[in-house]
Amino acid sequence: MEQHVDRIRAQFTRQAEVYARMRQTTDQRGLDGLVKLGGTTGADHVLDLACGPGFLTLAFAARAARVTGFDATDAFLALARDEAARRGLADVASFQSGDAEALPYADESFDVVACRAAFHHFPHPARVLHEMRRVVRRGGRLVIADMLGSDDPGRAALHDRMERLCDPTHVRALPEAEFTRLFADVGLEVRHVARGRLEITVDEWIVHGGPDESTARELRALAAASLDGDRAGLAMQRDASGRLAFAHRTAAFLLVRPG
């Protein structure tokens, strides 16, 4: 895990500025939707796990009493602190670095724990879930949002291969059924699932990951080859301009730790 965290730090330190400008990262409507899904109130203390450049953290900060953003990459946290200061939210939002498998917080420290677009980076998602459950209070809420993997093993394998070419810190996109099993295994109740699609061009995808040119060519070739029969389960197609584009299937889960 320590080696994987080091790879994440290296990847996202290199790509921090690019990632922080992506429309998927800064989509305020989507961010506000997750805050609403969590039933956030002005009395809540919120943890945003794997917060990246902090846009979800700050969406929570506009409504909650206190928010803590937690991430392994210091470059992201520096951007988040600057944005909090720019928005006048530095007194509400604080940021801390560390490992998601060993959160430095006491049991039942938070009313809401959120994690957006990160579970596909975790080698041991069950361990992270155990930590999230530990630090949320009894009766507290968890919001987990991420891309979904295919239930078909062949499509899932090709999808993950392409993701790792784009970003070597990708581990695996979990199917919805696997998320559901994990939640049950750690004792979390699913209260709601909001399903969606995140549409992106292959060129945007490559910019976000920043692979070298040789790897980018390989990724484009695999994307083009996946057109026939939707081999990666990504609904790959060419848009009106002839560019390759696809859609990640996504889910946002509202979970509750039983009281």
Buried (B, 14 or more C-beta within 10 A) or exposed (E): EEEBBEEBBEBBEEBBEBBBEBEBBEEEEBBBBBBEBBBBEEEBBBBBBBBBBBBBBBBBBBBBBBBBBBBBBBBBBBBBBEBBEEBEBBEBBBBBBEBBBEBEBEEBBBBBBBBBBBBBBBBEBEBBBBBBBBBBBEEBBBBBBBBBBBEBEEBBBBBBBBBBBBBBBBBBBBBBEBBBEBBEEBEBEBEEBBEBEBEBBBEBBBBBBBBEEEBBEBBBEBBEEBBEEBBBBBBBEEEEEEEBBBBBBBBBBBBBBEE
